[in-house]
Amino acid sequence: MKKIVLVSSILLFCFQSFSQKPRARDLGVPFAGTTGAFNAITDVTGVEVGYSTIISGTGANHIGKGPIRTGVTALFPRGKSKKFSPVYANWYSLNGNGEMTGTTWVTESGFLETPVMITNTNSVGVVRDAVLKWYVDTDWYSGEDWWYTYPVVAETYDGFLNDIYGFHVKEEHVLEAIKDAKRGKIAEGNVGGGTGMMCLGFKGGTGTSSRVFKIKDTTYTVGAIVQSNFGAKRNLSIAGVPVGLALQDTLNSVYNAPPSSRRQEGDGSIIVIVATDVPLLPHQLKRIAQRIPLGVGIVGGRGSNGSGDIFLAFSTANENAFDRDQTTTVKSMPNDQLMPVFEATVQAVEEAIINAMVAAETMEGINGNKAFAIPHELLIATLKKYNRIAK
């Protein structure tokens, strides 16, 4: 399906061109740790990510017609070509005002058997059903005549910008995201399920990052992808600088369009998926998922009452661990060696969130509601003021 992009609905700051998609490091934002080649979750071998982005219409909201600012993100732990190839996984919720389907079986079984899909709050059902149908149509379970599965579908709420009760995500968009899934460099900002999202008082969306590190003599990778839609502007911190407070008065005096929404400051959600090639068992992956909130907290997340902060971690190691009939042998990293994995997780999550904000463009949605992109020049000036970027 051809993606619909309405350029006139996107307001850009005068010092940014439409074609630019800078990342936080491109602006000079300092982060700890060493990234992989793409600084993305796709640096973990096998992981593929794809998007369907739906943007159309302007003006007053007419339920069922728009404006539309939404989409779907698809993530395959071992890629589409592997079909049914479960990975060890586990999940954690910092605050449960949200949804990630299939997680009870992930914890019970220890395996993630499906791709991970991310969309808006009201589209979880249609995405889940579409994925199930796709399994049937593509023989995802590789010839098995009897199987059951619980697709993992997560959400965050885009109703500030999107006609969310118009139910615009359809099966075709799910299939488009699946078809688009690939390795290598992936888009960030206003794409996929992150299209209509906000973050820490600015435009948010989809972001990713990775870290490579050694445990003894072996090099490993951790990657994170976020759908970032959480937090209050006053809490935004970048590279240890209180950016939200520093920019709040300036931006409020310039961009003061009152929202037609009940949204409270701090409401929203964040979904984070962490992948690694470190050989970890499900109980260890629970420990990884429990470290994700530390990265969220560094940038200003507080796990507010109106926020669904739900996280999943999986390992692509132990490829032959799943077997319905035979005993298998697996490898496991000792718990005493996990500190580099914990640290890489926190670092990758922190940078992925900031990447989502830096790549995002100002967006106008329903009823003239606007989510403004974080202004790059003001951000750079603020970090220089606090000596986090060389003057």
N, C-alpha and C positions, 0 to 999 in steps of 0.2 A: 504493500500500500504506500502511496506517496504521502509523505509527511506534509502537513499544512503549517506554514510558518507565516505569520502576519507581522512583517517588519515594522509597520506603523504603530504597533502596540508596545514596542520596546523603546523605552527612553534610555539613552546612553549619556553619560557625562561627557562634556565637550572634549576632554582630553583622551577619550577612548574611541577607537574606531570599531565599527561593527564586527570586523573580521578578527579582531584580536581575541585570543583566548589565553591570556597569561595565567601562570600558576604562581603560587605564593613565593616560591624561590626565585621566579623571574623578577619579582619586585624587590628582591633582596631580603625577604623575611628569613631570619635564621632559625634553623631547626637542628636538633641533635640527631645523630645517627646517620648511617649511610644508606642511600636508597638503591633499589634495583634499577635496571636499565630503563624502565618506563615509569618508575616511581608510581606504580599502580598495583592493584591486587592481581593483575594479570602477570606480574613478575613471578608469581607462584606457578610453576609449570603445570599446564593443563587448564587453568582457570580461563573461562571465556565470559565476556559481558556484552550484552546487547540492549538496545533501547527502542522504544516507540514513543515519539513525542507528538502531542496533539495541542496545537495552538491555533485558535481561530476566534474571530469576533471581537467587538469592542462595545463599551457602553453599558447600559442597564442590563441586569441579569434577567433573562427569561428562561425559566426552568425548562430544560429539554432542548434549548437552542443555544445557550451560551451567554457570555463568552466562555471559552474552554481553554484551560491552562492545566494540562495533566498529562499522564503517560504511564508507561510500564517499563520496568527494568528487569532483565533476565540474567541470572548468573549460573553458570554450569561449573561445578567443582572440577570435573575431569573433561569438560568439553562435550559438545553434542554427539560427536562421533562415538564416544565410549558407551553411549546409551546407559543401561542399568549398571552402574558401578559405584556402589555405596562408599561413603567416606565416614570415618569416625567423626563424631560431632557432639556438641552440647550447646546449651543456650543459657541465658541469664536475663532477668528483667530488673532494672533499677527502679522503674515505676511503671505500673501495669496498665496505664490508661491508653491502651493500644492493642494491636493484634499481630500475632505471627502464628499462622495455622501450622498444624503438624508437629508442634514442639513437644507435646506429651509423648509421642512415639519416638522422637529423637532421643529424649532422655531415657525412656524405657528400654529402647533397643540399643542405644549407643551409636546408631548410624543415621546419617542423612542420605536418603535414597533418591532424592529428587533434585532438580534445579531449585534455586531460590528466586522467587519473583517478588518484586516490590512495586506498589502502586499507591493509589489514594484510598482513604478509609472506606469509601462506599463501593469500591470496585474489587474488594477481596474475593467476593463470591464468584463473580464472572471470570476473574483471572484463574481461580482455582478450578472451576469447571472447564475452562478452555485448556488448561494444562492437562487435565485428565483425558480430555478428548484427544489431545496431541499425543499422549502416551499410546492410546489405542491406534491412532492413525499411523504412527511411526514404529509400532512394535517395540516401544521403549523397554519392555521386559523380555525382549529377545526370545520370543517363541513360547514363553510360559503360557499354558492354557488356563491357569488359575493364579491370580495375584490380587493383592490389595495394596493401596498406597495412600499416603496422606500428604498431598502437596504442601510445600512450605511457601506461604504467601504472607508478606508483611506489608504494613501500610503506615503512612503519615497523612495528616489532614491538610488538604489544599483549598479548603472552602473560602478562604479570604480572597483568593484570586480566581478560583475556578467554580463553574456551575456544577458543584459536586453532586447535587440532587438531580442533575440531568442525566447521570449514569452514561457518560460518553465513552468510557472504555469498553470496547467490544472484543469479541474473540479475535478479530482480524488484527487488533493492536497487540494482543498477546503473541500471536504467531509472528508478527513483524519483529517484536523484541527478540524472540527466540531465533528467528532467521538471522538477525543482525549480530548475534553473539559471536565474538571473535577474541582472539588473543592480541597482545601488543598494546599499543596506545589506545586509550578510550577517552571519550568526551566527558566533560564535567560541566557543572553549572545547571542551566535550565534545560535539562535533558531527562528523558525517561520518566520514571516515577517522581523524580525530583523537580519536574518542570515548574510546578506552582508553589513550591515551598519557600519558607522564610526561615531565617536563622539569626538569633541574637540581635534582632532589630533591623536586620538588613535582608536582602534577597539571599536565599540559601539554595539548596538543591542537592545535586549529586557530586561527590568528591571522592578521591582515592589517593592512596599513598602506599609505599612499601619500605621495608628495611631488610638489609642483608647483614649477617653477622656470623661469627664462628662460635661453635661449641667444640672445644678441643681443636681438632684439625679439620673439621667438616664445616662447610659454609651452608647456611640455611637462609630461608626467606620467610618473612611475615608480610602479608598485604591486607589492607583494609579498604572497604568501600562503604560510604555513608549515604543515607538519604536524610539530609539535615534540615530540620524544621522546628527547632527548639530555642528556648532561652530568651532572656531579656537583654536589651541593648546595654543597660548599665553594667552588666556583668562581663561583657565581651573583653577577653584578654588575648593578646597576640604577642608571642615572644616575651611574655612577662610584663607587657605594657597594658595599662588599663585603657585600651583603645575606645571602648564604648563610652566611658565617661568623658574622655578627651574630645570625642567627636559629637557627643550628644547635643550640646547647646548649639553648635554650629549647624548641624544638620536639621535640628528641629526648627531653627529660625528660617531655613530655606525651603525645606520640604515638609510642609505642614498640612497636606491634604487629609482631612478627617476621614477615617475609614468608616464604611457602612458595614459594620461587623460587630459581633459581641466578643471578638477575640480579646483576651486579656494579655497584657505583657507577660511573657514567660510561658504562655501556652504553646502547645505544639508537641512534636515528638522527634525522636531520632532512631533510625534503624541502622545498625552497624553489623556488617558481616566481615569476619576476619578469617583469612585462609593462611595456612602454613604448610611447608613440607617437612617440618620437624615431626618425627614419629611420636605421636601423642595418643594416649588412650582417652576414652570419653570423659573419665573423671578429671583428667588433666586439662582437657579442653574446656571443661566447666571452669577451671581455674583461670584459663585464658580469658574466657568470656567475662569473668568477674573483674578483670583488670581493665576492660574497655571503658567503664565509667570514669576511670582516672584520666584518660585522654579527653573525655567529654568535659570533665570538671576543670581541666587546665584552661580550656578556652572560655569557660563561663557557664557551663551547664550546672543546674542545681536539682535536677530530678523533680520538677514542679508537679503539683497535683494534676494539672491538665496536660501532662506530657506522658506519652508512651515511649519509654526508653528501653528498647528490647534488642538484645544482641545475640549473635550466633557465631560460633567458632568451629572450624573443621580442619582436618589434616588430610592432605592428599597422599601421605605415606601409607604403607601397609595396603597396597592396592588389592591384594588377594585376601584381605581379612574376612570379607563377607562370604559365607558359604552356607547354603541351607542344609547340607547333608554331612559335610566332612569337617573334622577338626582342623583348625588352621594354626599356623605359627606366625606371631607378629613381633615386631620390635617396639620398644618403648624407651623414651628418654628418661633417665633417672630424675626424680623430683629435684634432687640437689643441683641439677644442671639447668633448671628452667628459668633462672633469673634473666638471661639475655632474651628469652622469648617474651617474658612479661614486659621488659623494657621496650622491646621492639613494638609490641602491641600498643602500648601507651603512646609511643612516638608516632606510629603510623596513623592512629586514630586522630590525634591532635592535628597533624598536617592535612589529613583528608578533609576534615571539617573546614579548615581555613582555605584549602584549595577549592572547595565547593563555593565558598563565599567570593573568592577572588575571581573565579571563572563566571559566576552568575552575572547576568545583565539585569538592569532595572526593568521591571515588568509591571504593566498596568493590566488589571483584570476586571472582574465584575464590578459594576457600579462605580467605576473609576478608582477603585482601590489600587494603591501602588505599593510595591515593595522595591525599595531603592537599593541598588548595588552599593557595596562598600566602595567609597571613592578612593581610587588607587593613589592619587597624588597626596591626598590628605593623610592616608594611611602611612605612606612613606615618610611624609614630613613628621608625623607623630612618632614613628619609630626612630627617626633621626634625633628628635628632641630628647628622647630617653636613651640615646646612645646605643640603640640596638642595631642601627644601620650606620655605617660610617658617613660622616657629613662631607 
